[in-house]
């Protein structure tokens, strides 16, 4: 059984540590833990984990709307690290009803929340019922409006089972984008080729575009919506 840990106290200590030390703490203190994988930050985490506990569980959300390059990237990571990746898909009937009622691009008219809820949040919720803790690649500088205050460890109140604790680790919270990419280059970590074409934050194909000089990395996500709402709900606690 996983030991109950006071995340407030341990966060104060871990906040001073490197991502690798935070990752080691997470993997040594939680057996039933999984890494959420989608972007460059997450592969850096997989690389760190492979040096500590290579058998750690990894999962990925397949919304059915990802770029073809992203699907190839997922397979590249699987082969590179010799790991199993649990590919989570949305409920087919939920998708069918949404598309039948509102079409394939309703999010351009009534925000991305409903589509993300079906394609991302619901599959994630089911997955997180199976684990005691999960690891994400969130960084404070990814979105000043919603991620500036994320801690390196927290109680995930959005997805926890009733009456139980779900712990969430954000080992890269204090790293910058430059530090992530320095790690990727130093350790020859695989990355999505879309990054070489101006895509920084990569999500579903209809909702992601390259950014220009001087634009913040999240400006390429849901660009038709107000900046402080650029979260899909995976990290619901970031939005007050």
C-alpha positions in Angstrom: 0.0 0.0 0.0 1.3 3.5 -0.9 2.3 5.5 2.1 0.2 8.6 2.7 2.5 11.6 2.3 1.9 15.3 3.3 2.3 16.9 -0.2 2.5 20.4 1.3 5.6 19.6 3.4 7.3 17.5 0.7 6.6 20.1 -2.0 8.6 22.7 -0.1 11.6 20.3 -0.1 11.2 19.0 -3.7 10.8 22.5 -5.1 14.5 23.0 -4.4 15.5 19.8 -6.2 16.3 19.0 -9.9 13.7 17.3 -12.1 15.8 14.1 -11.9 15.7 14.1 -8.1 11.9 14.8 -8.1 11.4 12.0 -10.6 13.5 9.6 -8.4 11.4 10.5 -5.4 8.2 9.9 -7.3 9.3 6.5 -8.6 10.8 5.3 -5.4 7.8 6.3 -3.3 5.0 5.2 -5.6 4.8 1.8 -7.3 1.5 2.4 -9.0 2.4 5.5 -10.9 2.2 6.5 -14.6 3.7 9.1 -16.9 1.4 11.1 -19.1 3.0 11.4 -22.5 2.3 13.7 -25.4 5.0 16.3 -26.0 8.7 17.1 -25.8 8.6 17.6 -22.0 7.1 14.2 -21.4 9.7 12.4 -23.4 12.4 14.1 -21.3 10.6 12.7 -18.3 10.4 9.2 -19.9 14.2 9.5 -20.6 14.8 10.4 -16.9 12.6 7.6 -15.7 14.3 5.1 -18.0 17.5 5.7 -16.0 15.7 5.1 -12.7 12.9 2.6 -13.2 12.6 1.5 -16.9 9.4 -0.4 -16.3 7.4 2.7 -15.3 3.9 2.9 -16.8 3.4 5.4 -19.7 0.1 6.4 -21.3 -0.9 8.6 -24.1 -4.3 10.2 -25.1 -5.2 9.4 -28.7 -8.0 11.8 -29.5 -8.4 10.6 -33.0 -7.5 14.1 -34.3 -3.7 14.1 -33.8 -1.2 15.0 -36.6 0.2 12.0 -38.5 3.6 13.1 -37.3 2.5 12.8 -33.7 1.3 9.2 -34.3 4.7 8.4 -35.9 6.4 10.1 -32.9 4.5 7.9 -30.4 5.8 4.8 -32.2 9.3 6.2 -32.3 9.3 6.7 -28.5 7.9 3.2 -27.9 10.7 1.6 -29.9 13.5 4.0 -28.7 12.9 3.1 -25.0 11.5 -0.4 -25.5 8.4 0.5 -23.5 4.8 -0.3 -23.7 2.6 2.8 -24.1 -1.0 2.6 -23.1 -2.9 4.4 -25.9 -6.2 5.8 -24.5 -9.0 6.4 -27.0 -12.3 8.2 -26.5 -15.7 6.4 -26.3 -16.8 5.8 -29.8 -20.5 6.4 -29.1 -19.7 9.8 -27.3 -17.7 10.9 -30.3 -20.4 9.7 -32.8 -23.1 11.7 -30.9 -21.1 14.9 -30.8 -20.1 14.8 -34.5 -23.7 13.8 -35.5 -25.1 16.7 -33.6 -22.6 19.4 -34.1 -20.3 18.3 -36.9 -16.5 17.8 -36.9 -15.4 21.4 -36.0 -18.0 22.6 -33.4 -15.1 23.8 -31.2 -14.5 26.7 -33.5 -18.0 28.0 -32.6 -18.6 27.0 -29.0 -15.1 26.6 -27.4 -13.0 23.4 -27.2 -14.3 22.3 -23.8 -17.0 19.8 -25.0 -14.8 18.1 -27.6 -11.8 18.0 -25.2 -14.1 16.6 -22.5 -15.1 13.7 -24.7 -11.8 13.0 -26.4 -9.4 13.7 -23.6 -10.9 14.2 -20.1 -13.1 11.2 -20.0 -10.4 8.7 -21.1 -8.0 10.4 -18.7 -10.4 10.1 -15.8 -10.8 6.4 -16.4 -7.1 5.9 -16.5 -6.4 7.8 -13.4 -8.8 5.6 -11.4 -6.2 2.9 -11.9 -3.2 4.6 -10.4 -2.1 6.2 -7.1 0.0 9.0 -8.8 0.8 10.4 -12.2 3.6 12.5 -13.7 3.2 15.3 -16.1 5.5 17.6 -18.1 3.8 20.9 -17.0 6.1 23.9 -16.7 5.3 27.2 -15.0 6.4 29.3 -18.0 4.2 27.3 -20.5 1.2 29.6 -19.7 1.5 32.6 -17.4 -2.2 32.8 -17.2 -2.9 29.2 -16.0 0.4 27.5 -15.0 2.5 30.1 -13.2 1.8 28.7 -9.8 2.0 24.9 -10.4 3.9 23.0 -7.7 6.2 20.1 -8.3 3.9 17.8 -6.3 0.2 18.2 -5.4 -2.9 16.4 -4.5 -5.0 16.1 -7.7 -8.5 16.9 -6.5 -10.0 16.9 -10.0 -9.4 13.2 -10.8 -9.0 11.5 -7.4 -11.3 8.6 -6.5 -13.9 9.5 -3.9 -12.4 9.4 -0.4 -8.9 8.6 -1.8 -5.8 10.6 -2.7 -4.3 11.0 -6.1 -0.8 12.5 -6.2 0.4 14.5 -9.2 4.0 15.2 -9.9 5.2 18.1 -12.2 9.0 17.5 -12.1 9.7 20.1 -14.8 7.6 22.9 -13.2 10.6 25.1 -12.5 12.4 24.5 -15.8 12.2 26.7 -18.8 11.6 25.7 -22.4 15.3 26.3 -23.1 16.3 23.9 -20.3 14.0 21.2 -21.6 15.5 21.5 -25.1 19.0 21.5 -23.7 18.2 18.2 -22.1 16.7 16.8 -25.3 19.8 17.7 -27.3 22.3 16.5 -24.6 20.7 13.1 -24.3 19.5 12.8 -27.9 15.9 12.4 -26.8 13.4 11.8 -29.7 11.0 14.7 -30.4 8.1 15.4 -32.6 9.3 16.7 -36.1 6.6 19.3 -36.0 8.8 21.2 -33.6 11.2 21.9 -36.5 8.3 23.5 -38.4 7.4 26.1 -35.8 5.0 24.1 -33.7 5.8 24.5 -30.0 2.8 23.3 -28.0 1.3 20.4 -30.0 -2.2 19.1 -29.6 -4.9 18.0 -32.0 -4.4 18.9 -35.7 -7.4 21.2 -36.0 -6.5 23.1 -32.8 -2.8 23.6 -33.2 -0.7 25.8 -35.5 2.8 27.1 -35.6 3.7 30.3 -33.8 5.6 33.3 -35.1 8.5 35.2 -33.6 7.8 36.8 -30.2 4.6 34.7 -29.7 4.2 32.7 -26.5 4.2 28.9 -27.0 0.6 28.5 -26.0 -0.6 31.0 -28.6 -0.6 28.1 -31.2 -3.2 26.2 -29.2 -6.9 27.1 -29.5 -5.8 30.4 -31.1 -9.4 31.6 -31.6 -10.1 31.7 -27.8 -9.1 34.0 -25.0 -5.6 33.5 -23.7 -6.5 32.6 -20.0 -8.7 29.7 -21.2 -6.0 27.7 -23.0 -6.4 24.5 -21.0 -8.3 21.5 -22.1 -9.1 20.3 -18.6 -6.3 17.7 -18.1 -5.0 20.1 -15.5 -8.2 21.5 -14.2 -6.7 22.8 -11.0 -4.7 25.4 -13.1 -7.9 27.3 -13.8 -9.6 29.0 -10.8 
